[in-house]
Amino acid sequence: MDPFSPEGELLNIHTAFVQGQYEAVLSDYNFSTYSQSNHLPVQVLQYRAQCALGQYDEVIGAISDSDARSKPDLAAVRTYASYLSTQSPGAVQEAERLAEQEGDNLSVQLLCGTILARADKAEQAAQLLSRHTGSLDAVALLVQVYLLQNRTDLALQQAKSARSFAQDALLVNLAESWVGMRQGGEQYQKAFYVFEELAQSPSSASAMSLVAQAVSELHLGRVEEAETALNAALELEPENVTALSNKLVLDAVSGRNTDEARTRLESVDKEHEVLADMAAKREAFQAAMAKYNPKFEP
């Protein structure tokens, strides 16, 4: 059973989390106002919101060893925060241990599945997430894992399956839009409508939704509109690494000087995959160029 179903009292806080309104998740909801059975799911969502805001040390420090041993949900959260903070092999190993021993726990599925996917263990991540019992969060992550593997067919299958039992749920709309962004063509426009509605509504706007709108605008060839959305995202969250990395990409594809965008991204995450990819391509270009020394004949 999905604890975040529309029938439950967790709907609003979960919706805020999915929309990327992480500050609201932390400030507008108090787990003490929820029924006892939902205290832990709310606490987990708030810890995840802190992780999304880069507050890894605060999360790690808030979960004691005894709590982690007694509650798999909190063990998964602490392992997740540790991995995001250090990307250490130890955190990946702990995620694998939790997946093996507590694989039926939804928090373990979601958080350890995310760790495994990020650690290039997509098959293990998919196997773990596939153990869910009607969770749209797990379905959404499975869609992302399959897209990471370039298995658009499987991602689309998951999204369609979710549509059959969740109708017009936000996560279903998002999952279909992610798939559409990979399919391209007219699907770009359909995805844009979903992202724009989220980004432009005061009740759902966030840096994350603005970045999603910007990326879809860029695929549609609307560079100026994409830049406007990215600037709006950076006004909300000046150190949002996803917005900064996409600003660097936008400047590059527009033929602009990328020094400022690169410096801003490096100041937040000097090992970001976009920077690593650009460095690798630069080295490959230099190596290729070295093979073709100009020859001048007298």
C-alpha positions in Angstrom: 0.0 0.0 0.0 1.3 3.5 -0.9 1.5 5.6 2.3 1.3 8.8 0.1 -1.9 7.9 -1.7 -4.5 10.6 -2.3 -6.7 9.1 0.5 -4.1 9.6 3.2 -3.2 12.5 5.4 0.3 12.7 3.9 -0.9 13.9 0.6 0.0 17.6 1.0 3.5 17.2 2.4 4.3 14.5 -0.1 3.0 16.7 -3.0 5.2 19.6 -1.7 8.2 17.3 -1.7 7.5 15.9 -5.2 7.2 19.5 -6.5 10.6 20.4 -5.1 9.3 22.7 -2.4 11.8 21.5 0.1 11.8 24.5 2.4 8.0 24.2 2.7 8.3 20.6 3.6 10.5 21.6 6.5 8.7 24.7 7.7 5.0 24.1 7.0 4.5 20.6 8.3 5.1 19.3 11.9 5.1 15.5 12.3 3.5 15.9 15.7 0.2 17.0 14.1 0.0 13.7 12.2 -1.4 10.4 13.5 1.2 8.3 15.3 1.5 5.9 12.4 2.6 8.6 10.1 5.2 10.3 12.3 8.0 8.2 10.7 7.0 8.8 7.0 6.8 12.5 7.7 10.2 12.5 9.4 11.7 10.6 6.5 10.2 13.1 4.0 11.7 16.0 6.0 15.1 14.3 6.2 15.0 13.8 2.4 14.1 17.5 1.9 17.2 18.4 4.0 19.3 16.2 1.8 17.9 17.9 -1.3 19.0 21.2 0.2 22.5 19.8 0.8 22.1 19.5 4.6 23.7 16.1 4.8 25.7 16.6 8.0 22.6 17.8 9.8 20.7 14.6 8.8 23.5 12.3 9.7 23.9 13.9 13.1 20.2 13.7 13.8 19.9 9.9 13.5 21.5 8.0 16.3 23.1 4.6 15.9 20.3 3.0 18.0 17.6 4.6 15.9 19.3 3.4 12.7 19.5 -0.1 14.1 15.9 -0.2 15.2 14.3 1.5 12.2 15.3 0.5 8.7 13.7 3.8 7.3 16.2 5.9 9.4 19.1 3.6 8.5 18.3 4.1 4.8 18.1 7.9 5.3 21.4 8.1 7.1 23.1 5.9 4.5 21.5 8.1 1.7 22.8 11.3 3.4 26.2 9.8 3.9 26.4 8.7 0.2 25.4 12.2 -1.0 28.0 13.7 1.2 31.0 11.5 0.3 30.0 9.1 -2.4 32.0 6.6 -0.4 32.1 2.9 -1.3 31.2 2.2 2.3 27.8 3.9 1.9 27.2 1.8 -1.3 28.0 -1.4 0.6 25.6 -0.4 3.4 22.9 0.3 0.9 23.5 -3.2 -0.6 23.3 -4.7 2.9 20.0 -2.9 3.7 18.6 -3.9 0.3 19.3 -7.5 1.1 18.0 -7.5 4.6 15.2 -4.9 4.5 14.3 -4.9 0.9 10.5 -4.9 1.6 10.8 -1.5 3.3 9.7 1.4 1.1 12.3 3.8 2.4 15.0 1.3 1.8 13.7 0.7 -1.7 13.6 4.4 -2.6 16.8 5.6 -0.9 19.0 2.6 -1.3 17.7 2.2 -4.9 18.8 5.8 -5.6 22.2 5.1 -4.1 22.7 2.0 -6.2 21.5 3.8 -9.4 23.9 6.6 -8.8 26.7 4.2 -8.1 26.3 2.6 -11.5 24.5 -0.4 -10.2 21.3 0.2 -12.1 20.3 -3.5 -12.4 20.5 -3.9 -8.6 18.5 -0.7 -8.2 15.8 -1.8 -10.6 15.5 -5.2 -8.8 15.1 -3.5 -5.4 12.6 -1.0 -6.6 10.6 -3.7 -8.4 9.7 -5.1 -4.9 7.4 -2.2 -4.2 3.7 -2.8 -3.6 1.8 -0.1 -5.4 4.2 2.9 -4.6 4.1 5.7 -7.2 7.5 6.9 -5.8 9.0 3.6 -6.6 7.5 3.6 -10.1 8.9 7.1 -10.7 12.3 6.1 -9.6 12.1 2.9 -11.8 11.3 5.2 -14.8 14.4 7.2 -14.0 16.6 4.1 -13.7 15.3 2.7 -17.0 16.0 6.0 -18.7 19.5 5.9 -17.2 19.9 2.6 -18.9 18.5 4.0 -22.2 15.6 1.5 -21.8 12.9 4.0 -22.9 10.6 1.0 -23.6 10.7 -0.2 -20.1 10.4 3.3 -18.7 7.3 3.9 -20.9 5.9 0.6 -19.7 6.2 1.6 -16.1 4.6 5.0 -16.7 1.6 3.4 -18.5 1.2 0.8 -15.8 1.1 3.6 -13.2 -1.5 5.5 -15.3 -3.7 2.5 -15.2 -4.1 2.6 -11.4 -3.2 6.2 -10.4 -5.0 8.1 -13.2 -4.0 11.8 -13.1 -1.5 11.6 -10.1 1.3 14.2 -10.2 4.0 11.6 -10.3 2.4 9.8 -13.2 2.3 13.0 -15.2 5.9 13.7 -14.3 7.0 10.1 -15.2 5.3 10.3 -18.6 7.0 13.7 -19.2 10.4 12.4 -18.4 9.9 9.6 -20.9 8.6 12.1 -23.4 11.7 14.2 -23.1 13.7 11.1 -24.1 11.4 10.2 -27.0 11.6 13.7 -28.4 9.5 15.1 -31.3 6.0 16.2 -30.4 6.5 14.7 -26.9 8.7 17.7 -26.0 5.7 20.0 -26.2 3.5 17.6 -24.1 6.2 17.5 -21.4 6.6 21.3 -21.6 2.9 21.8 -20.7 3.3 19.7 -17.6 6.5 21.4 -16.5 5.1 24.9 -17.3 2.0 24.3 -15.3 4.0 23.3 -12.2 6.6 26.1 -12.7 4.1 29.0 -13.2 1.5 28.1 -10.5 2.2 29.9 -7.2 1.1 26.7 -5.3 3.6 24.5 -7.1 6.4 26.7 -8.3 10.0 25.7 -7.3 13.5 25.9 -8.7 13.2 22.2 -9.8 10.0 22.8 -11.8 11.5 25.9 -13.4 14.6 24.0 -14.4 12.4 21.3 -15.9 10.5 24.0 -17.9 13.8 25.4 -19.1 15.1 22.1 -20.3 11.9 21.5 -22.3 12.1 25.0 -23.7 15.6 24.4 -24.8 14.7 21.2 -26.6 12.0 23.1 -28.4 14.5 25.7 -29.6 13.3 28.5 -27.4 16.6 29.6 -25.9 15.5 33.0 -24.6 12.5 31.4 -22.7 14.8 28.7 -21.4 17.2 31.3 -20.0 14.3 33.2 -18.4 13.2 30.1 -16.6 16.7 29.2 -15.5 17.3 32.7 -14.2 14.1 32.5 -12.2 15.2 29.2 -10.7 18.6 30.7 -9.7 16.8 33.7 -8.1 14.9 31.2 -5.9 18.0 29.0 -5.2 21.3 30.7 -6.2 23.3 27.6 -5.5 20.9 25.1 -7.1 23.4 22.7 -8.8 20.9 21.5 -11.4 20.0 25.1 -12.5 23.7 26.0 -12.6 24.7 23.0 -14.7 21.9 23.7 -17.1 22.9 27.3 -17.4 26.4 26.2 -18.3 24.9 23.9 -21.0 22.6 26.7 -22.3 25.6 29.1 -22.6 27.6 26.4 -24.4 25.0 25.5 -27.0 24.3 29.2 -27.6 27.9 29.8 -28.4 28.5 32.1 -25.5 31.5 32.4 -23.2 31.0 29.8 -20.5 33.6 31.0 -18.0 31.1 32.6 -15.6 28.7 29.7 -15.6 31.5 27.2 -15.2 33.0 29.2 -12.3 29.6 29.3 -10.5 29.1 25.6 -10.9 32.6 24.8 -9.7 32.0 26.9 -6.6 29.1 24.7 -5.7 30.1 21.3 -7.0 33.6 21.1 -8.6 33.1 17.5 -9.5 29.8 17.8 -11.2 29.2 15.4 -14.0 28.7 18.2 -16.6 32.2 19.6 -15.7 33.7 16.2 -15.8 32.1 15.5 -19.2 33.3 18.8 -20.6 36.9 18.2 -19.3 36.9 14.7 -20.8 35.8 16.1 -24.2 38.4 18.8 -24.0 41.1 16.3 -23.4 39.9 14.1 -26.2 39.9 17.0 -28.6 43.4 18.1 -27.6 44.6 14.5 -28.1 43.0 14.3 -31.5 44.4 17.7 -32.5 47.9 16.7 -31.5 47.9 14.0 -34.2 47.5 16.6 -36.9 50.5 18.8 -36.8 50.4 21.4 -39.6 53.1 21.0 -42.3 54.4 23.9 -44.2 56.2 23.4 -47.4 58.8 26.0 -48.5 
